[in-house]
Amino acid sequence: MTTLNINQIHLVGRLGKDPEIKWFDSGKVLAKITLAVKRPSNTDKTPNWFDLELWGKTAEIASEYTSKGSLIAIEGELKFDEWLDKDTNQQRSKPVVKVNRLELLASSNNMDSQSDTTDDEDDF
């Protein structure tokens, strides 16, 4: 029996803050975004928060056309960032969604434009 491994995430939510953009000497660009997603089953109305990572043209579009409060849809894959905590000297990790596809649904400024982008950047 063959095991099928699928790592695919679809989310719709609003940006918690403006995208953080980083340009690398290689010319590649990275955008980091936090996304608030409400779940119908969540009775206390507290959103779930997701850290998103966007690369290349997708990052540029997010930087130019989104801001805190923008409504977006994304398709991506889950990865884990790992680091050594400087204070405790313990290994730490957190889940991050690497966005492969971004759709602009609305913005906090009621922007009516839509964009459907994909990006194949893996690393810097």
N, C-alpha and C positions, 0 to 999 in steps of 0.2 A: 504494500500500500504506500503510495506517495503522499507525503505531507505537503500541503500547500501553505506557504507563509505569505500573509498579506499584511502590509503595514501602510494603511491608508486612512486618513482622517479628513472629515468634512465638518466644517464649523461655520456658523453664521453668528456674528456678534458685533459689538461696538468697541472701538479703540478706547483704551483707558487713558492714553496720553498721546501726544504727537510722536510720530516715528523717530527713533534715534538712528542717524545715518553715519556710516563710517566708510570713507574712501581709503583704499589701500594703494601703495606705491605701484602695484601691478595694474592699476586702473579698474579693478573690480570694486563693487560697492555692496555693502551689507546694510540692511535696515532691520532694526529690532522693534517689535511692537508687542504690546500687551492687549489681549482681546478678552472682553467680558462676554460670557455666554450664559443666558438664562435657561434654566431647565424647567419644563412644566411641572415636574414632580417635586421641585424644590419649594416647599411651602413657606419658607422664611424670605423668599424673594432675593436672597443673596446670590449674585452671579458666580459662576466658576470662572477663574482666571487662567488664561493660557499665554505662555511666552511664545512668540512667533519670530522666525528668522526668514528673511527674504533676501535673495541675491540678484545681482545684475539688473536687467531692465525692469523686472518685477519690483525690486527695491526702489528704483528711480521713480516708477509710477506711484508707488505707495507714498514716497516722500513728497511728490508734487501734488497729488490729488487727495490725500487723506490727512486727517487731523483728529484730535481728541473728539470722540463722539461719532465719528464716521461709521456707518453700517457697511460691513463687508462680508463676503463669503470667501472661504478659502478651501483648497484641497491641498493636502500635504502628507508628510510622513513623520512619525514620532522618532526622535533621537534623544539621547541623554548627554548633556554636557557634564563633564567630570572635572574636578579640581581638588587640590589639597588645601584644606582650611588652614590659614596661617596662624590662627589663634589656638586651635585645638590639635593641629597636625593630623587631622582625620580626613579620610577620603570622603568627598561630598559629591552629590550629583543632583540634577534636576531635569525634568522632562522639557523638551523644546520641540515645537512643531516646525519643521522645515517646509516652507510653503512652496509648492510647485505651481499653483494656479491661484490667481487673485481675481475676484470680481467686485467692482465697486458698486454698491447698492444705493447708498445715500451718504451724505456727510452732515456734519453738525451745521453746515451752512446751507442745507437743503439743496446741494448740488445735484442736478438731474443727470449727470453723465454716467455712463457705464463703461467699464473696461474689463476685458477678459484677457489676461496675460499668462504666459507660462515662461519658465526659466529653467535651464538645465545646469546652472552653476552648482558645483558640489562643495568646493572649498575656495579659500583665497589662495 
